[in-house]
């Protein structure tokens, strides 16, 4: 489900609990960098999350910005079960709630190594999303509640999600250890991510004749 390195497909492999927490935190950090442009990613799902070979756990980067939208604009992608869907199969306006929904499904996929409702047909999965039903996640003591809160849009922002993740990690590893782990998401990488987002949007504006 993840792409490692320069585009070679790889099946999801089991990762440590610390690795799960750290990678989820880095996904949140990537989303926040993207928001500075400002845009919503609009299509957050495992194929668009890249694990690069750097360090023991690797670094997380997001890709495929083709469905990026401004906050309040209708989403362009309907990649179930990673996209919130409204009645009549309409896509919602992009917001912190829609990004959280996608994030919750990504966390589920990373943790359980399968997509939510993997044993159901796509139309059935979509109908469950429309009905507001949630995948079963209580079997994961660490992340079950976090996933459910993401699916219902309980957080004010993705930043709030990250802070909750950091709190979980601090409770398990301690403040100093967490500071060391998070410092690997360094300023150079953040700058690179932001530059890539800006360059992509400039290309899109040229295509649309805006500049």
Residue pairs with C-beta under 8 A, 6 or more apart in sequence:
1 11
1 12
1 46
1 47
1 109
1 113
2 10
2 12
2 46
2 49
2 50
2 51
3 9
3 10
3 47
3 49
3 50
3 51
3 63
4 10
4 50
4 51
4 52
4 53
4 58
5 52
5 53
12 46
12 109
12 110
12 113
14 113
15 23
15 57
15 110
17 142
17 172
18 57
18 169
18 172
18 173
18 181
19 57
20 110
20 111
20 142
20 143
21 142
21 165
21 168
21 169
21 172
22 57
22 169
22 181
22 182
23 51
23 57
23 58
23 60
23 110
24 106
24 107
24 110
24 143
24 165
25 162
25 165
25 166
25 169
25 182
26 59
26 60
26 185
27 44
27 49
27 60
27 62
27 103
27 106
28 103
28 158
28 159
28 161
28 162
28 165
29 162
29 185
29 190
30 60
30 61
30 62
30 193
31 41
31 44
31 62
31 99
31 103
31 158
32 158
32 159
32 162
33 190
33 193
33 194
33 197
34 40
34 41
34 62
34 65
34 68
34 193
34 197
35 158
36 194
36 197
37 194
37 197
37 198
37 201
38 70
38 71
39 65
39 68
39 69
39 70
39 197
39 201
40 68
40 69
40 70
40 71
40 94
40 95
40 98
40 99
41 48
41 62
41 65
41 67
41 68
41 99
41 102
42 67
42 68
42 69
42 75
42 76
42 77
42 94
42 98
43 64
43 66
43 67
43 68
43 76
43 77
43 79
43 82
43 83
43 102
44 62
44 82
44 99
44 102
44 103
44 106
45 79
45 82
45 102
45 105
45 106
46 106
46 109
46 110
47 64
48 62
48 63
48 64
49 60
49 61
49 62
49 63
49 106
50 60
50 61
50 62
50 63
51 58
51 59
51 60
52 58
52 59
52 60
52 61
55 184
59 184
59 185
59 189
61 193
62 193
65 197
65 200
65 201
66 76
67 75
67 76
67 77
68 200
68 201
69 75
69 76
69 94
70 94
71 94
71 95
72 93
72 94
72 95
73 93
73 94
74 91
74 92
74 93
74 94
75 83
75 91
75 92
75 93
75 94
75 98
76 91
77 83
77 91
78 85
78 91
80 122
80 125
80 126
80 129
81 105
81 115
81 116
81 117
81 125
81 126
81 129
81 135
82 101
82 102
82 105
82 106
82 115
83 91
83 98
83 101
83 102
83 129
84 91
84 92
84 97
84 98
84 101
84 102
84 129
85 91
85 92
85 126
85 129
85 130
86 92
86 130
87 130
89 126
89 130
92 98
96 153
96 155
96 156
96 157
96 158
97 153
99 158
100 149
100 150
100 151
100 153
100 154
100 155
100 158
100 161
101 150
101 151
101 153
103 150
103 158
103 161
104 146
104 147
104 148
104 149
104 150
104 151
105 115
105 116
105 135
105 151
107 143
107 146
107 147
107 150
108 115
108 116
108 135
108 137
108 147
109 115
109 116
111 140
111 143
111 147
112 140
116 125
116 135
117 124
117 125
117 128
117 135
120 128
134 148
134 151
134 152
135 147
135 151
137 143
137 144
137 147
137 148
138 144
140 147
142 168
143 168
146 161
146 164
146 165
146 168
148 154
149 155
149 164
150 161
155 161
155 164
166 178
166 182
169 178
169 181
170 178
173 181
202 211
205 211
